[in-house]
């Protein structure tokens, strides 16, 4: 006997769309095969995806509540569609924690700064968690009409330019590298932040009045 969609997601029949989304995300993080190597994880995740596909769509949920299945009528009376699947439909999105991308920064210092060490402030463009939806990509639950977060467009992150500080140790050689843990791009779906990797370039011109710092943002491969 097929298990009830509401029971699969662990929500009551009166659950709101937000409660259904939250239940799906919680279960996906527990049973997705990439995160759970258990023998039953794949089958369990398939059930969860099917239940969410039914309950997250208002029309499909209404039909399920009426007939206990998805369709315009019980299976014995269902007529084949002449138009095929409805366009624009897509399987439910799977929420898998993804680590944020690392950033690469190059800082130019003079030989004196390399010898004695120096603290530098530089600027990076990095992706940060959207403050409105807090990384969910959705409008807050108290908003009457739920949908994609208007501020990040459902992308969960926003680009921001901001200063960072780094201490270059004394005696650093040209090409020396440092790491700022967790200062890279924000993670997605609860994933950890990336890092910032700094390459120190020592200028050969001793007459350089001050160090020129610049940041080049790219994804490390």
VEXMI-769847 format. One record per atom (N, C-alpha, C): residue in one letter; atom name; x, y, z. Coordinates in pm, whole numbers. Atoms other than C-alpha are relative to their C-alpha. Example, Ala and Ser with C-alpha at 12.3 -4.5 7.8 and 13.67 -1.06 7.14 Angstrom:
! VEXMI-769847
TITOR   resn   name     east    north       up
TITOR      a      N       89     -119        0
TITOR      a     CA     1230     -450      780
TITOR      a      C       90      120        0
TITOR      s      N      -82     -119       -6
TITOR      s     CA     1367     -106      714
TITOR      s      C      -77      109       73
! end
This chain:
! VEXMI-769847
TITOR   resn   name     east    north       up
TITOR      x      N       85     -120        0
TITOR      x     CA        0        0        0
TITOR      x      C       88      125        0
TITOR      x      N      -82     -120       13
TITOR      x     CA      135      339      -99
TITOR      x      C      -12       87      125
TITOR      x      N       -1      -80     -122
TITOR      x     CA      238      553      195
TITOR      x      C      -53      140      -28
TITOR      x      N       59     -132       13
TITOR      x     CA       59      882      251
TITOR      x      C      108      106      -14
TITOR      x      N     -100     -105       26
TITOR      x     CA      246     1187      117
TITOR      x      C       26       84      124
TITOR      x      N      -18      -80     -121
TITOR      x     CA      186     1381      437
TITOR      x      C       83      -75      104
TITOR      x      N      -77       80      -96
TITOR      x     CA      322     1095      646
TITOR      x      C      147       -8      -41
TITOR      x      N     -139        8       48
TITOR      x     CA      633     1071      427
TITOR      x      C       78      124       41
TITOR      x      N      -67     -125      -36
TITOR      x     CA      715     1438      491
TITOR      x      C      -13       32      148
TITOR      x      N       16      -24     -143
TITOR      x     CA      600     1420      852
TITOR      x      C      -72      129       32
TITOR      x      N       76     -123      -23
TITOR      x     CA      354     1709      824
TITOR      x      C     -149      -33        5
TITOR      x      N      145       23       -2
TITOR      x     CA      -20     1735      899
TITOR      x      C      -64       44     -131
TITOR      x      N       70      -39      123
TITOR      x     CA     -278     1778      623
TITOR      x      C      -29      149       -5
TITOR      x      N       22     -145       -4
TITOR      x     CA     -319     2138      735
TITOR      x      C      130       78      -17
TITOR      x      N     -131      -65        9
TITOR      x     CA       51     2213      676
TITOR      x      C       -1      111     -105
TITOR      x      N      -13     -110       95
TITOR      x     CA      131     2543      507
TITOR      x      C      109      -33     -102
TITOR      x      N     -109       22       97
TITOR      x     CA      353     2559      194
TITOR      x      C      138       17       63
TITOR      x      N     -129      -19      -66
TITOR      x     CA      632     2691      414
TITOR      x      C       39     -118       86
TITOR      x      N      -28      117      -84
TITOR      x     CA      603     2398      654
TITOR      x      C       38     -121      -86
TITOR      x      N      -33      111       90
TITOR      x     CA      611     2155      362
TITOR      x      C      141       17      -56
TITOR      x      N     -136      -25       48
TITOR      x     CA      924     2320      219
TITOR      x      C      103      -31      107
TITOR      x      N      -95       22     -109
TITOR      x     CA     1094     2313      557
TITOR      x      C       18     -149       29
TITOR      x      N       -9      145      -25
TITOR      x     CA     1011     1944      606
TITOR      x      C       81      -68     -110
TITOR      x      N      -74       60      111
TITOR      x     CA     1145     1858      261
TITOR      x      C      150       26       14
TITOR      x      N     -142      -33      -15
TITOR      x     CA     1472     2040      322
TITOR      x      C       65      -81      111
TITOR      x      N      -55       76     -113
TITOR      x     CA     1520     1871      657
TITOR      x      C       23     -145      -38
TITOR      x      N      -13      141       38
TITOR      x     CA     1459     1525      514
TITOR      x      C      104      -21     -109
TITOR      x      N      -99       12      108
TITOR      x     CA     1673     1589      205
TITOR      x      C      141       -2       57
TITOR      x      N     -133       -2      -61
TITOR      x     CA     1969     1666      428
TITOR      x      C       29     -129       77
TITOR      x      N      -19      125      -72
TITOR      x     CA     1913     1339      612
TITOR      x      C       15     -120      -92
TITOR      x      N        9      121       82
TITOR      x     CA     1846     1099      325
TITOR      x      C       58       11     -140
TITOR      x      N      -54       -7      135
TITOR      x     CA     2004     1236        8
TITOR      x      C      121      -93      -12
TITOR      x      N     -109       97       15
TITOR      x     CA     2241      964     -125
TITOR      x      C      140       60        7
TITOR      x      N     -132      -64       -9
TITOR      x     CA     2527     1215     -149
TITOR      x      C       41       28      143
TITOR      x      N      -28      -30     -140
TITOR      x     CA     2497     1274      225
TITOR      x      C      -24     -119       91
TITOR      x      N       34      117      -81
TITOR      x     CA     2372      936      346
TITOR      x      C       33     -125      -81
TITOR      x      N      -43      121       71
TITOR      x     CA     2541      611      243
TITOR      x      C      -80     -123       40
TITOR      x      N       81      113      -43
TITOR      x     CA     2275      393      405
TITOR      x      C      -66      -72     -117
TITOR      x      N       54       81      109
TITOR      x     CA     2126      112      197
TITOR      x      C     -139       44      -43
TITOR      x      N      136      -39       33
TITOR      x     CA     1774      258      210
TITOR      x      C      -14      148      -32
TITOR      x      N        7     -146       17
TITOR      x     CA     1864      624      160
TITOR      x      C      -56       38     -137
TITOR      x      N       44      -36      135
TITOR      x     CA     1808      629     -218
TITOR      x      C     -151      -20      -17
TITOR      x      N      144       27       10
TITOR      x     CA     1463      467     -198
TITOR      x      C      -80       99       84
TITOR      x      N       68      -96      -88
TITOR      x     CA     1367      693       90
TITOR      x      C       -4      139      -63
TITOR      x      N       -5     -130       63
TITOR      x     CA     1480     1002     -100
TITOR      x      C      -95        8     -118
TITOR      x      N       95        2      111
TITOR      x     CA     1272      899     -400
TITOR      x      C     -142       22       50
TITOR      x      N      131      -21      -61
TITOR      x     CA      964      879     -177
TITOR      x      C      -18      146       40
TITOR      x      N        7     -139      -46
TITOR      x     CA     1043     1221      -32
TITOR      x      C      -19       94     -119
TITOR      x      N       13      -85      119
TITOR      x     CA     1085     1376     -379
TITOR      x      C     -141       -8      -59
TITOR      x      N      134       17       57
TITOR      x     CA      756     1230     -502
TITOR      x      C     -105       67       88
TITOR      x      N       96      -62      -91
TITOR      x     CA      569     1344     -192
TITOR      x      C        7      153       -9
TITOR      x      N      -15     -146        8
TITOR      x     CA      712     1695     -217
TITOR      x      C      -51       54     -133
TITOR      x      N       50      -42      131
TITOR      x     CA      635     1716     -590
TITOR      x      C     -153       10        1
TITOR      x      N      146       -1       -9
TITOR      x     CA      272     1641     -505
TITOR      x      C      -50      113       89
TITOR      x      N       54      -95      -98
TITOR      x     CA      225     1862     -200
TITOR      x      C       46      143      -22
TITOR      x      N      -49     -137       22
TITOR      x     CA      428     2162     -319
TITOR      x      C      -74       70     -113
TITOR      x      N       77      -58      109
TITOR      x     CA      205     2214     -623
TITOR      x      C     -147        9       43
TITOR      x      N      137      -15      -51
TITOR      x     CA     -137     2359     -524
TITOR      x      C     -102      -87      -73
TITOR      x      N       95       80       76
TITOR      x     CA     -324     2184     -806
TITOR      x      C       14     -149       28
TITOR      x      N      -24      142      -28
TITOR      x     CA     -163     1845     -749
TITOR      x      C      -40      -36      143
TITOR      x      N       37       26     -139
TITOR      x     CA     -215     1875     -376
TITOR      x      C     -151       -8       15
TITOR      x      N      146        1       -7
TITOR      x     CA     -584     1954     -423
TITOR      x      C      -55     -133      -51
TITOR      x      N       45      128       55
TITOR      x     CA     -630     1647     -643
TITOR      x      C       34     -117       92
TITOR      x      N      -40      107      -92
TITOR      x     CA     -439     1432     -397
TITOR      x      C      -93       -5      121
TITOR      x      N       89       -5     -116
TITOR      x     CA     -656     1549     -108
TITOR      x      C     -139      -55      -34
TITOR      x      N      133       46       40
TITOR      x     CA     -971     1467     -307
TITOR      x      C       -3     -149      -34
TITOR      x      N        4      136       54
TITOR      x     CA     -876     1135     -467
TITOR      x      C      106      -94       58
TITOR      x      N     -105       85      -52
TITOR      x     CA     -572     1009     -280
TITOR      x      C      106      -33     -103
TITOR      x      N      -98       18      106
TITOR      x     CA     -374     1024     -603
TITOR      x      C        7      129      -78
TITOR      x      N      -15     -121       80
TITOR      x     CA     -257     1284     -853
TITOR      x      C      -61      -22     -136
TITOR      x      N       67       13      128
TITOR      x     CA     -480     1332    -1154
TITOR      x      C     -136       66        7
TITOR      x      N      130      -67        2
TITOR      x     CA     -812     1477    -1260
TITOR      x      C     -112      -89       50
TITOR      x      N      102       93      -46
TITOR      x     CA     -999     1164    -1152
TITOR      x      C       70     -126       44
TITOR      x      N      -61      127      -35
TITOR      x     CA     -940      817    -1004
TITOR      x      C       54      -70     -124
TITOR      x      N      -73       60      112
TITOR      x     CA     -715      600    -1220
TITOR      x      C      -92      -70      -99
TITOR      x      N       87       76       89
TITOR      x     CA    -1001      387    -1362
TITOR      x      C      -73       89      -99
TITOR      x      N       76      -91       86
TITOR      x     CA    -1170      693    -1512
TITOR      x      C       88      102      -71
TITOR      x      N      -87     -102       55
TITOR      x     CA     -867      891    -1616
TITOR      x      C       11      -13     -151
TITOR      x      N      -13       -2      144
TITOR      x     CA     -857      992    -1981
TITOR      x      C      141       41      -38
TITOR      x      N     -135      -38       41
TITOR      x     CA     -525     1010    -2163
TITOR      x      C        4      144      -49
TITOR      x      N      -14     -139       40
TITOR      x     CA     -398     1361    -2220
TITOR      x      C       39        9     -147
TITOR      x      N      -35      -21      141
TITOR      x     CA     -384     1486    -2579
TITOR      x      C      113      100      -16
TITOR      x      N     -101     -105       10
TITOR      x     CA     -145     1764    -2502
TITOR      x      C      133      -39       60
TITOR      x      N     -125       42      -62
TITOR      x     CA      119     1572    -2308
TITOR      x      C       23       74      130
TITOR      x      N      -30      -64     -128
TITOR      x     CA      291     1696    -1992
TITOR      x      C      -10      151      -10
TITOR      x      N       11     -145       -4
TITOR      x     CA      227     2052    -1891
TITOR      x      C      139       62       -4
TITOR      x      N     -129      -66       11
TITOR      x     CA      511     2279    -1992
TITOR      x      C       29       82      125
TITOR      x      N      -41      -84     -112
TITOR      x     CA      709     2458    -1729
TITOR      x      C       10      -73      131
TITOR      x      N      -11       74     -124
TITOR      x     CA      685     2184    -1468
TITOR      x      C      142      -52       15
TITOR      x      N     -136       46      -27
TITOR      x     CA     1007     2072    -1304
TITOR      x      C        1      -78      129
TITOR      x      N       -8       75     -124
TITOR      x     CA     1109     1825    -1037
TITOR      x      C       39       91      115
TITOR      x      N      -33      -86     -113
TITOR      x     CA     1147     1965     -686
TITOR      x      C      150       17       14
TITOR      x      N     -141      -29      -18
TITOR      x     CA     1476     2128     -610
TITOR      x      C       53      -74      122
TITOR      x      N      -61       72     -111
TITOR      x     CA     1707     1921     -392
TITOR      x      C       95       94       74
TITOR      x      N      -82      -89      -81
TITOR      x     CA     1871     2110     -106
TITOR      x      C      119      -77       54
TITOR      x      N     -123       67      -39
TITOR      x     CA     2228     1987      -75
TITOR      x      C      100      107       43
TITOR      x      N      -98     -100      -43
TITOR      x     CA     2476     2188      134
TITOR      x      C      120        5      -93
TITOR      x      N     -115      -19       89
TITOR      x     CA     2744     2332      -94
TITOR      x      C       94      104       59
TITOR      x      N     -101      -91      -54
TITOR      x     CA     3065     2494       22
TITOR      x      C       17      120      -92
TITOR      x      N      -23     -120       79
TITOR      x     CA     3125     2851      -89
TITOR      x      C      132       -5      -75
TITOR      x      N     -121       -1       81
TITOR      x     CA     3387     2923     -353
TITOR      x      C      114       73       72
TITOR      x      N     -118      -69      -52
TITOR      x     CA     3741     3022     -255
TITOR      x      C       29      123      -86
TITOR      x      N      -41     -121       71
TITOR      x     CA     3876     3363     -353
TITOR      x      C      151       11        1
TITOR      x      N     -145      -18       14
TITOR      x     CA     4227     3445     -472
TITOR      x      C       32      149        0
TITOR      x      N      -38     -141      -13
TITOR      x     CA     4392     3775     -376
TITOR      x      C      152       12      -12
TITOR      x      N     -143      -29       12
TITOR      x     CA     4731     3918     -472
TITOR      x      C       28      135       64
TITOR      x      N      -36     -124      -69
TITOR      x     CA     4892     4181     -248
TITOR      x      C      146       34      -31
TITOR      x      N     -135      -46       32
TITOR      x     CA     5196     4382     -359
TITOR      x      C       56       78      119
TITOR      x      N      -65      -69     -111
TITOR      x     CA     5435     4489      -81
TITOR      x      C      144       32      -39
TITOR      x      N     -140      -30       30
TITOR      x     CA     5779     4647      -79
TITOR      x      C       92      -87       83
TITOR      x      N      -95       90      -65
TITOR      x     CA     6095     4478       43
TITOR      x      C        9       26      150
TITOR      x      N       -4      -30     -142
TITOR      x     CA     6092     4661      377
TITOR      x      C     -116      -64       74
TITOR      x      N      117       61      -62
TITOR      x     CA     5741     4543      455
TITOR      x      C       15     -152        5
TITOR      x      N      -21      145        1
TITOR      x     CA     5838     4190      355
TITOR      x      C       96      -41      111
TITOR      x      N     -100       35     -100
TITOR      x     CA     6133     4198      595
TITOR      x      C      -55        9      143
TITOR      x      N       46      -21     -137
TITOR      x     CA     5953     4331      902
TITOR      x      C     -144      -47       26
TITOR      x      N      139       37      -15
TITOR      x     CA     5598     4212      835
TITOR      x      C      -89      122       -4
TITOR      x      N       89     -114       14
TITOR      x     CA     5296     4431      776
TITOR      x      C     -145      -48        2
TITOR      x      N      143       28        3
TITOR      x     CA     4920     4441      823
TITOR      x      C      -62       80     -113
TITOR      x      N       55      -63      118
TITOR      x     CA     4731     4516      504
TITOR      x      C     -152      -10       -3
TITOR      x      N      143        0       26
TITOR      x     CA     4374     4611      423
TITOR      x      C      -20       -3     -150
TITOR      x      N       26       11      143
TITOR      x     CA     4244     4507       83
TITOR      x      C     -150      -19      -21
TITOR      x      N      143        5       33
TITOR      x     CA     3909     4493      -93
TITOR      x      C      -29     -121      -87
TITOR      x      N       43      114       81
TITOR      x     CA     3727     4189     -231
TITOR      x      C     -147       13      -34
TITOR      x      N      141       18       33
TITOR      x     CA     3400     4123     -407
TITOR      x      C      -34     -144       33
TITOR      x      N       35      137      -37
TITOR      x     CA     3241     3822     -244
TITOR      x      C     -151      -16       13
TITOR      x      N      141       32      -14
TITOR      x     CA     2904     3651     -224
TITOR      x      C      -30      -25      147
TITOR      x      N       40       16     -139
TITOR      x     CA     2732     3682      112
TITOR      x      C     -145      -47        7
TITOR      x      N      136       49      -19
TITOR      x     CA     2417     3521      248
TITOR      x      C      -98      116       -1
TITOR      x      N      101     -106       10
TITOR      x     CA     2111     3729      161
TITOR      x      C      -58       29      138
TITOR      x      N       51      -31     -133
TITOR      x     CA     2005     3914      477
TITOR      x      C     -153       -5       10
TITOR      x      N      146        1       -6
TITOR      x     CA     1637     3917      379
TITOR      x      C      -54     -142       21
TITOR      x      N       52      137      -10
TITOR      x     CA     1576     3545      325
TITOR      x      C       90      -91       83
TITOR      x      N      -95       75      -82
TITOR      x     CA     1878     3432      533
TITOR      x      C       45     -129      -68
TITOR      x      N      -55      113       74
TITOR      x     CA     1992     3200      260
TITOR      x      C      -99     -104      -44
TITOR      x      N       98       98       44
TITOR      x     CA     1664     3021      191
TITOR      x      C      -40       21     -146
TITOR      x      N       43      -31      135
TITOR      x     CA     1598     3195     -141
TITOR      x      C     -148       29      -10
TITOR      x      N      145      -17       -1
TITOR      x     CA     1234     3241      -36
TITOR      x      C      -38      119       87
TITOR      x      N       52     -107      -83
TITOR      x     CA     1028     3523      103
TITOR      x      C      -28      -52      140
TITOR      x      N       29       44     -137
TITOR      x     CA      986     3510      482
TITOR      x      C     -142      -54       12
TITOR      x      N      129       67      -14
TITOR      x     CA      696     3296      602
TITOR      x      C     -114       95       34
TITOR      x      N      109      -90      -38
TITOR      x     CA      506     3595      737
TITOR      x      C      -55       79     -118
TITOR      x      N       51      -67      119
TITOR      x     CA      470     3736      385
TITOR      x      C     -119      -77      -54
TITOR      x      N      124       68       40
TITOR      x     CA      118     3661      261
TITOR      x      C       18      -83     -126
TITOR      x      N      -20       71      126
TITOR      x     CA      224     3563      -92
TITOR      x      C      144      -50       -4
TITOR      x      N     -135       57       -4
TITOR      x     CA      518     3325      -73
TITOR      x      C       57       -7     -141
TITOR      x      N      -66        9      129
TITOR      x     CA      770     3309     -354
TITOR      x      C      148       26       17
TITOR      x      N     -143      -27       -7
TITOR      x     CA     1129     3385     -441
TITOR      x      C       27      131       73
TITOR      x      N      -42     -121      -69
TITOR      x     CA     1308     3637     -227
TITOR      x      C       23      111     -103
TITOR      x      N      -12     -107       98
TITOR      x     CA     1282     3970     -408
TITOR      x      C      139       61       -1
TITOR      x      N     -130      -66       -8
TITOR      x     CA     1623     4086     -290
TITOR      x      C      109      -78      -73
TITOR      x      N     -104       81       65
TITOR      x     CA     1838     3795     -411
TITOR      x      C      -52      -76     -121
TITOR      x      N       58       70      114
TITOR      x     CA     1597     3660     -674
TITOR      x      C       -1     -150       16
TITOR      x      N       -1      144      -24
TITOR      x     CA     1603     3318     -509
TITOR      x      C      137      -62       -5
TITOR      x      N     -136       52       12
TITOR      x     CA     1981     3285     -548
TITOR      x      C       67      -24      136
TITOR      x      N      -46       20     -138
TITOR      x     CA     2032     3287     -167
TITOR      x      C      118       88       39
TITOR      x      N     -118      -81      -30
TITOR      x     CA     2338     3515     -194
TITOR      x      C       -3      131      -78
TITOR      x      N      -15     -130       65
TITOR      x     CA     2424     3873     -285
TITOR      x      C      148       35       -8
TITOR      x      N     -139      -45       14
TITOR      x     CA     2749     4022     -413
TITOR      x      C       21      127       81
TITOR      x      N      -30     -116      -82
TITOR      x     CA     2912     4270     -180
TITOR      x      C      149       29       -5
TITOR      x      N     -140      -42       -3
TITOR      x     CA     3236     4468     -192
TITOR      x      C       32       47      141
TITOR      x      N      -32      -36     -138
TITOR      x     CA     3405     4494      146
TITOR      x      C      149      -16       26
TITOR      x      N     -143       10      -33
TITOR      x     CA     3748     4539      306
TITOR      x      C       28     -118       93
TITOR      x      N      -49      104      -89
TITOR      x     CA     3942     4259      473
TITOR      x      C      141       37       44
TITOR      x      N     -135      -25      -52
TITOR      x     CA     4259     4267      682
TITOR      x      C       79     -129        3
TITOR      x      N      -88      116       -6
TITOR      x     CA     4555     4033      664
TITOR      x      C      135       44       54
TITOR      x      N     -134      -28      -53
TITOR      x     CA     4883     4021      855
TITOR      x      C      102      -82      -78
TITOR      x      N     -107       65       75
TITOR      x     CA     5179     3945      631
TITOR      x      C      117      -22       96
TITOR      x      N     -106       24     -100
TITOR      x     CA     5445     3776      851
TITOR      x      C      136       51      -46
TITOR      x      N     -135      -45       31
TITOR      x     CA     5801     3903      869
TITOR      x      C       77     -110      -73
TITOR      x      N      -82       94       74
TITOR      x     CA     6038     3741      624
TITOR      x      C      -72      -73     -111
TITOR      x      N       73       68      106
TITOR      x     CA     5774     3645      371
TITOR      x      C       76       13     -132
TITOR      x      N      -68        0      129
TITOR      x     CA     5922     3552       34
TITOR      x      C      -98       37     -110
TITOR      x      N       84      -31      115
TITOR      x     CA     5794     3662     -302
TITOR      x      C      -77     -125      -43
TITOR      x      N       82      114       36
TITOR      x     CA     5504     3435     -391
TITOR      x      C      -53      -78      120
TITOR      x      N       50       68     -119
TITOR      x     CA     5436     3334      -30
TITOR      x      C     -152        9        8
TITOR      x      N      146        5       -3
TITOR      x     CA     5075     3233       35
TITOR      x      C      -52      -11      143
TITOR      x      N       69        4     -128
TITOR      x     CA     4841     3284      329
TITOR      x      C     -145      -40      -25
TITOR      x      N      142       36       12
TITOR      x     CA     4487     3165      398
TITOR      x      C      -80       67      111
TITOR      x      N       97      -52      -96
TITOR      x     CA     4200     3346      566
TITOR      x      C     -119      -95       -1
TITOR      x      N      104      103       -5
TITOR      x     CA     3964     3070      674
TITOR      x      C     -140       61       10
TITOR      x      N      141      -40       -8
TITOR      x     CA     3594     3119      609
TITOR      x      C      -30      140      -49
TITOR      x      N       22     -137       46
TITOR      x     CA     3638     3462      449
TITOR      x      C      -36        7     -149
TITOR      x      N       37        2      142
TITOR      x     CA     3549     3352       95
TITOR      x      C     -150       11      -18
TITOR      x      N      143       -8       29
TITOR      x     CA     3207     3323      -65
TITOR      x      C      -81      -83       98
TITOR      x      N       90       72      -91
TITOR      x     CA     2916     3217      154
TITOR      x      C      -44     -132      -62
TITOR      x      N       48      128       48
TITOR      x     CA     2801     2858      130
TITOR      x      C     -147        8      -40
TITOR      x      N      138        7       47
TITOR      x     CA     2468     2752      -22
TITOR      x      C      -70     -115       71
TITOR      x      N       81      102      -69
TITOR      x     CA     2192     2557      155
TITOR      x      C       68      -51      127
TITOR      x      N      -62       38     -126
TITOR      x     CA     2383     2560      482
TITOR      x      C      144      -46      -11
TITOR      x      N     -139       40       17
TITOR      x     CA     2725     2480      335
TITOR      x      C       96       99       63
TITOR      x      N     -101      -85      -63
TITOR      x     CA     3046     2619      484
TITOR      x      C       48      108      -97
TITOR      x      N      -58     -106       82
TITOR      x     CA     3205     2941      361
TITOR      x      C      132      -46      -61
TITOR      x      N     -130       26       60
TITOR      x     CA     3502     2929      128
TITOR      x      C      109       79       72
TITOR      x      N     -114      -70      -59
TITOR      x     CA     3848     3068      210
TITOR      x      C       49      109      -94
TITOR      x      N      -72      -98       81
TITOR      x     CA     4053     3363       87
TITOR      x      C      147      -39        2
TITOR      x      N     -142       31       12
TITOR      x     CA     4400     3273      -40
TITOR      x      C       74      124      -48
TITOR      x      N      -76     -122       30
TITOR      x     CA     4654     3555      -45
TITOR      x      C      139      -38      -50
TITOR      x      N     -136       14       51
TITOR      x     CA     4968     3562     -257
TITOR      x      C       72      132       18
TITOR      x      N      -79     -122      -23
TITOR      x     CA     5231     3814     -146
TITOR      x      C      102       16     -113
TITOR      x      N      -98      -32      103
TITOR      x     CA     5429     3976     -427
TITOR      x      C       89      113       52
TITOR      x      N      -95      -97      -54
TITOR      x     CA     5742     4161     -316
TITOR      x      C       57       83     -114
TITOR      x      N      -49      -90      105
TITOR      x     CA     5825     4466     -529
TITOR      x      C      151       15       11
TITOR      x      N     -146      -13        0
TITOR      x     CA     6189     4492     -631
TITOR      x      C       44      144       12
TITOR      x      N      -34     -142       -4
TITOR      x     CA     6179     4874     -644
TITOR      x      C       -5       49      144
TITOR      x      N       -5      -46     -139
TITOR      x     CA     6296     4997     -300
TITOR      x      C      -55      141       16
TITOR      x      N       51     -136       -9
TITOR      x     CA     6179     5346     -384
TITOR      x      C     -151        7       -1
TITOR      x      N      146        1        0
TITOR      x     CA     5818     5239     -384
TITOR      x      C      -51       66      127
TITOR      x      N       46      -76     -116
TITOR      x     CA     5644     5488     -156
TITOR      x      C      -96      -77       88
TITOR      x      N       96       77      -78
TITOR      x     CA     5367     5257      -48
TITOR      x      C      -42     -122      -80
TITOR      x      N       42      123       67
TITOR      x     CA     5231     4915     -127
TITOR      x      C     -132       22      -71
TITOR      x      N      125       -5       75
TITOR      x     CA     4962     4880     -388
TITOR      x      C      -66     -136       13
TITOR      x      N       71      126      -19
TITOR      x     CA     4705     4617     -306
TITOR      x      C     -113      -10     -100
TITOR      x      N      115       19       87
TITOR      x     CA     4458     4473     -545
TITOR      x      C      -50     -142       17
TITOR      x      N       62      132      -18
TITOR      x     CA     4220     4180     -539
TITOR      x      C      -58      -46     -132
TITOR      x      N       58       62      119
TITOR      x     CA     4131     3949     -824
TITOR      x      C      -85     -117       46
TITOR      x      N       92      104      -46
TITOR      x     CA     3828     3736     -758
TITOR      x      C      -20     -103     -111
TITOR      x      N       32      106       94
TITOR      x     CA     3793     3401     -932
TITOR      x      C      -22     -129       76
TITOR      x      N       25      129      -62
TITOR      x     CA     3687     3047     -857
TITOR      x      C      124      -86      -18
TITOR      x      N     -113       91        9
TITOR      x     CA     3969     2808     -776
TITOR      x      C      -47     -131      -61
TITOR      x      N       35      128       60
TITOR      x     CA     3971     2489     -977
TITOR      x      C       79     -111       69
! end
